[in-house]
Amino acid sequence: MKFWTTLKSVNSNSLLQLIVLALKNPLFLYPTFLATITCMRIATLHYGREHYKNTPANAFRHAFWNYLIAHNCSKWGSSQSKTLQWTKTITDWHENAFPNRELPRAMDFHNNEIGRNIYIHNSSQPLKVAIRLLLNKTQNAIQIRNIKDVSKVTDLLVYIAPSAKVIA
């Protein structure tokens, strides 16, 4: 199973951090896991395997993942601030546990934040609305070439590689 293979690739320090996070937030584990599976399925539905590259499709996936974690965890009765803190903490853990080069890492952190911000402003909307909003944002994503470019963009998704076509 790919989940176990991925988990085995995490270093012991990151694994210990994940265990601590899980023990502190046990109710958020299952909705986060479901959000991850759903996000990958929807990203693949719309972009095929392009979301594994540093394309706009990857920007969509990161933003949608953060939106969906917050959306799913909010159903467990926590405050929006606690839900958003969990979402940031667990996705930051992911970025640190599976390190990337500097520019893709900055891109991922940026797009994660965009997803959380979209959740803040659209939390009462149906999930289909959020998906459509993120698909539209993906069409307007900005290509970046260096770290300074990331800090210049505030409300748009960013990507590195040339744009890919949407499948559906």
Secondary structure, DSSP 8 states (H G I E B T S, - for coil): -HHHHHHHTS-HHHHHHHHHHHHH-HHHHHHHHHHHHHHHHHHHHHHGGGGGTTSHHHHHHHHHHHHHHHHHHHTTT--HHHHHHHHHHHHHHHHHHS---HHHHHHHHHHHHHHHHHHHHHTTS-HHHHHHHHHHHHHT-EE--SHHHHHH-SSS-EESS-------
